[in-house]
Amino acid sequence: MKLLLIEDNATMQTTLRRSFERRGIQVLGCEDGARALALWQASLPDAVLLDLSLPGVDGLEVLSQARAAGLSTPVIVLTARGTVGDRILGLNTGADDYMPKPFDLDELEARVRALVRRSGNADQAARAPVWCGMHVEKDSGAVYFEGQPMELAPRELALLHALLGKPGHAIAKERLFELVFPGESQVQPEAIEVVAYRLRKKIAHTGAQLVTLRGLGYLLKATA
C-alpha cells in the first residue's frame, strides 16, 4: 500500500512515516499545500492523510482541488481543528474520514486499511500489471522481474515506481524529483539525473529502456 502524507509538522510527519513503514506501508511525504496536488496526481497513492493547517494552500482547498480534478483517492483528515463544524466542513469537501489530533496510531492504521478495502484499491493493487516482465508488489513496494525481486536502492526504487505507473509516457523531472527526494529541499534538482543513470544500468537486462527527454523529463519504453 502507498500512502501520501500531507503534513507540515516535521515531528508528526517523521513519527507517522516510521510507524507506517514498520507496518509495511510505503509513505510519501509532503509538507506544503502548494505542492500537494501535483504530488498526489503524480504518485497516485492508495490513501491520503491530510492535515488542514498547511502553508501555501489550506488543506481543505487541496482536497477541493483534488476532487474537482477527479481524484477519488480515500482521504482521512488529520487536524487539531476538532469542532463538529470543522468535521462537517471537511467531510462535505470530500474527506472520507476525520481524526482529531492527538490520535491512536493503531486506530489510524485500521481506518486507512478499511478505507482502502472499501474503495477497491486493495483489489486493484493485487492485480498489479506486468510490463517488460516487471511488476510492483503493492504490499511491500518491491519490484519483481520475471518473478525475482530486483536489487534497487530506495531512491532507484522510488523512481522506477513512478515510471512504471505510466510506461511509455513522459514524466516531468520536477515531479520525479518530488517523488524520489520528498521534502529534501537541500538536495539539488540535478540529483535526479544520478539516480536515473544508476537505474538505467540496473534495468538494462529487462527489455525496458529509461529514456531522457531533454527539457521534458524521463520515460520508460520497451526496447523490443
Stockholm file with secondary structure:
# STOCKHOLM 1.0

chainA/1-224         MKLLLIEDNATMQTTLRRSFERRGIQVLGCEDGARALALWQASLPDAVLLDLSLPGVDGLEVLSQARAAGLSTPVIVLTARGTVGDRILGLNTGADDYMPKPFDLDELEARVRALVRRSGNADQAARAPVWCGMHVEKDSGAVYFEGQPMELAPRELALLHALLGKPGHAIAKERLFELVFPGESQVQPEAIEVVAYRLRKKIAHTGAQLVTLRGLGYLLKATA
#=GR chainA/1-224 SS CEEEEECCCHHHHHHHHHHHHHTTCEEEEECCHHHHHHHHHHHCCSEEEEESSCSSSCHHHHHHHHHHTTCCCCEEEEESCCSHHHHHHHHHHTCSEEEESSCCHHHHHHHHHHHHHHHTHHHHHHTCCCBTTEEECTTTCCEEETTEECCCCHHHHHHHHHHHHSTTSCEEHHHHHHHHSTTCTTSCTTHHHHHHHHHHHHTGGGTEEEEEETTTEEEEEECC
#=GC SS_cons         CEEEEECCCHHHHHHHHHHHHHTTCEEEEECCHHHHHHHHHHHCCSEEEEESSCSSSCHHHHHHHHHHTTCCCCEEEEESCCSHHHHHHHHHHTCSEEEESSCCHHHHHHHHHHHHHHHTHHHHHHTCCCBTTEEECTTTCCEEETTEECCCCHHHHHHHHHHHHSTTSCEEHHHHHHHHSTTCTTSCTTHHHHHHHHHHHHTGGGTEEEEEETTTEEEEEECC
//
